[in-house]
Amino acid sequence: MGMSLEKGNPVSKKKIICQGVGKIFIQKGVQKVHALDQIDLDVEENEFVVILGPGQSGKSTLLRIIAGLEKATTGRVLLDGKEVARPAPDRGLVFQRHTLFPWKTVLGNVEMGPKLRGVPKKERWETAAH
């Protein structure tokens, strides 16, 4: 995966690779909304990247696809050379808005992450209560 740069520079390693990522949302069963179209992006290890654009331009959709919270309609995302298929504990996403489950208690919201990772109920309750 790494590529040696000239004159003893550090090895370049791609952390995130987006290849031809596209996302189409279907609204009201018929109308297609193209949120992303053929996005190619390489992010090197330890590289700082900013995604800028106007509202409703697909920034959050791209981040959700990279995090595994959303499936791309076309293309693929690789993280450390492995295809992203679903959320996993090796990545996270901080949302702009509160993202709690309003029907759950505070304890229930705290337990959700461990629950999705398969942590037994007693262990996740004890951890959340602590």
C-alpha positions as CSV (number, residue, x, y, z in Angstrom):
1,M,0.0,0.0,0.0
2,G,2.8,2.4,0.8
3,M,4.8,4.3,-1.8
4,S,8.3,5.5,-1.2
5,L,8.9,9.1,-1.9
6,E,12.1,10.4,-3.4
7,K,15.3,11.3,-1.4
8,G,14.5,9.5,1.9
9,N,11.2,11.2,2.6
10,P,8.8,9.2,4.7
11,V,6.7,6.4,3.2
12,S,3.3,7.6,2.0
13,K,0.4,5.5,3.3
14,K,-3.2,6.0,2.2
15,K,-5.5,5.7,5.2
16,I,-8.8,6.4,3.5
17,I,-9.5,5.8,-0.2
18,C,-12.8,6.8,-1.9
19,Q,-13.2,5.4,-5.4
20,G,-16.1,6.6,-7.5
21,V,-18.3,7.1,-4.5
22,G,-21.9,8.1,-5.4
23,K,-25.1,8.3,-3.5
24,I,-28.6,8.6,-4.8
25,F,-31.5,9.0,-2.4
26,I,-35.1,8.1,-3.5
27,Q,-37.7,10.5,-2.2
28,K,-41.4,9.8,-2.3
29,G,-40.7,6.5,-4.0
30,V,-39.8,8.1,-7.4
31,Q,-37.7,11.3,-7.2
32,K,-34.0,10.7,-7.3
33,V,-31.7,13.1,-5.4
34,H,-28.0,12.8,-6.4
35,A,-26.2,13.6,-3.2
36,L,-22.7,12.5,-4.4
37,D,-21.4,11.7,-7.9
38,Q,-18.1,9.9,-8.6
39,I,-16.2,11.2,-5.6
40,D,-12.5,10.1,-5.6
41,L,-10.5,11.0,-2.5
42,D,-7.3,9.7,-0.9
43,V,-6.3,10.7,2.6
44,E,-2.8,9.9,3.8
45,E,-2.1,8.7,7.3
46,N,-1.8,11.7,9.7
47,E,-3.1,14.0,7.0
48,F,-5.6,16.7,8.0
49,V,-8.4,17.2,5.5
50,V,-11.2,19.7,5.4
51,I,-14.4,19.1,3.4
52,L,-16.0,22.4,2.5
53,G,-19.2,23.2,0.6
54,P,-22.6,24.8,0.8
55,G,-25.5,23.2,2.7
56,Q,-27.0,20.1,1.1
57,S,-23.9,19.5,-1.1
58,G,-23.2,16.0,0.3
59,K,-20.5,16.6,2.9
60,S,-22.2,14.8,5.7
61,T,-23.3,12.0,3.3
62,L,-19.7,11.4,2.3
63,L,-18.6,11.3,6.0
64,R,-21.4,8.9,6.9
65,I,-20.4,6.6,4.0
66,I,-16.7,6.7,5.2
67,A,-17.9,5.9,8.8
68,G,-20.0,3.0,7.5
69,L,-23.3,4.6,8.6
70,E,-24.6,4.9,5.1
71,K,-24.1,2.7,2.0
72,A,-22.8,4.2,-1.2
73,T,-24.9,3.7,-4.3
74,T,-21.8,3.4,-6.4
75,G,-18.1,3.1,-5.7
76,R,-16.4,2.0,-2.6
77,V,-14.5,3.2,0.5
78,L,-11.3,1.6,1.8
79,L,-10.0,2.2,5.3
80,D,-6.5,0.8,5.8
81,G,-7.0,-1.3,2.6
82,K,-10.2,-2.9,3.8
83,E,-13.6,-2.1,2.4
84,V,-15.9,-0.2,4.7
85,A,-19.2,-2.1,4.9
86,R,-20.7,-1.0,8.2
87,P,-19.8,0.9,11.4
88,A,-16.9,-0.4,13.4
89,P,-15.1,0.7,16.6
90,D,-12.0,1.7,14.6
91,R,-13.7,4.9,13.4
92,G,-16.1,7.5,14.7
93,L,-18.1,10.5,13.6
94,V,-19.0,13.5,15.7
95,F,-22.4,14.9,14.5
96,Q,-23.2,18.6,14.3
97,R,-26.5,18.0,16.1
98,H,-27.6,16.0,19.1
99,T,-28.0,12.4,18.1
100,L,-29.6,10.8,21.0
101,F,-32.4,8.4,20.8
102,P,-35.2,10.5,22.4
103,W,-37.2,7.4,23.4
104,K,-34.3,6.0,25.5
105,T,-33.1,7.1,28.9
106,V,-29.6,8.6,29.3
107,L,-28.4,5.2,30.5
108,G,-30.0,3.5,27.4
109,N,-28.2,6.0,25.1
110,V,-24.9,5.4,26.8
111,E,-25.4,1.6,26.5
112,M,-26.1,1.7,22.7
113,G,-22.5,1.7,21.5
114,P,-21.5,-1.4,23.6
115,K,-24.8,-3.1,22.7
116,L,-24.0,-2.7,19.0
117,R,-20.6,-4.2,19.6
118,G,-22.2,-7.3,21.3
119,V,-21.2,-6.5,24.9
120,P,-23.3,-8.6,27.2
121,K,-26.2,-6.7,28.9
122,K,-24.9,-6.9,32.5
123,E,-21.4,-5.7,31.5
124,R,-22.7,-2.8,29.4
125,W,-25.1,-1.7,32.1
126,E,-22.4,-1.7,34.8
127,T,-20.1,0.3,32.5
128,A,-22.8,2.8,31.6
129,A,-23.9,3.1,35.3
130,H,-20.3,3.8,36.3
